Amino acid sequence: SARLDYPMEAMEQNMTGTVIVSFMIDTNGKLSGINVINSRYKLVSEEVVRVVSMSTKWAPGTASGEPVRFMFTMPVQFNLE
């Protein structure tokens, strides 16, 4: 599984905040269309996209008991605490 690493340059520049990323999960659990919706910093956005693209299969959505494609949006928080 992929590990999220806080980019060193982002840490040195005290870049904190939330990256909102969306992607499609197909009927087999494969991800596609990874897209950053909102982020203040390119460095942390690139890290989120890298990790999400390396993730294992996800559970697909279901409708009437059948697997269906669906769009998923999630926030990823970067904090220096």
C-alpha positions in Angstrom: 0.0 0.0 0.0 1.1 3.6 -0.7 2.2 5.8 2.1 1.5 9.6 2.2 4.7 11.5 2.8 4.7 15.2 3.7 7.0 16.7 1.1 10.1 18.2 2.8 9.9 21.4 0.9 6.2 21.8 2.0 7.2 21.2 5.6 10.0 23.8 5.4 7.6 26.4 3.9 5.0 25.5 6.5 2.4 24.5 3.9 -0.7 23.2 5.7 -4.3 22.8 4.7 -6.7 20.4 3.0 -6.4 18.9 -0.5 -9.8 17.9 -1.9 -9.5 15.1 -4.4 -12.1 13.2 -6.4 -11.9 10.1 -8.5 -14.2 7.5 -10.1 -14.4 4.0 -8.7 -15.5 1.5 -11.4 -17.5 -1.7 -10.9 -14.2 -3.7 -10.3 -12.9 -1.2 -7.7 -10.3 0.3 -9.9 -9.7 4.1 -9.7 -9.7 6.5 -12.6 -10.0 10.2 -13.3 -8.1 11.3 -10.2 -8.6 15.1 -10.0 -7.6 17.7 -7.3 -10.7 19.9 -6.8 -9.2 22.3 -4.3 -5.7 22.9 -2.9 -3.5 25.8 -2.0 -0.2 24.1 -2.8 0.9 22.2 -5.8 3.5 20.1 -3.8 1.0 18.6 -1.5 -1.6 18.1 -4.3 1.0 16.1 -6.3 1.6 13.9 -3.2 -2.1 13.2 -2.8 -2.5 12.3 -6.4 0.6 10.0 -6.2 -0.8 8.1 -3.2 -4.3 7.8 -4.5 -3.2 6.5 -7.9 -1.1 3.8 -6.1 -3.9 2.6 -3.8 -5.3 -0.9 -4.0 -8.8 -1.6 -5.3 -11.7 0.0 -3.6 -15.1 -1.4 -3.0 -17.5 -0.4 -5.8 -20.8 1.2 -5.1 -23.9 -0.8 -5.3 -27.4 -0.2 -6.6 -30.1 -2.9 -6.2 -27.3 -5.3 -5.1 -25.3 -4.8 -8.3 -21.9 -3.1 -8.5 -22.0 0.4 -10.0 -19.4 3.1 -10.9 -19.4 6.1 -8.7 -17.6 9.4 -8.1 -15.9 9.7 -4.7 -14.6 12.9 -3.2 -12.4 13.1 -0.1 -10.4 15.6 1.9 -6.8 15.0 2.8 -5.5 17.2 5.6 -1.8 18.3 5.9 -0.9 19.7 9.3 2.4 20.3 11.1 1.7 19.4 14.7 
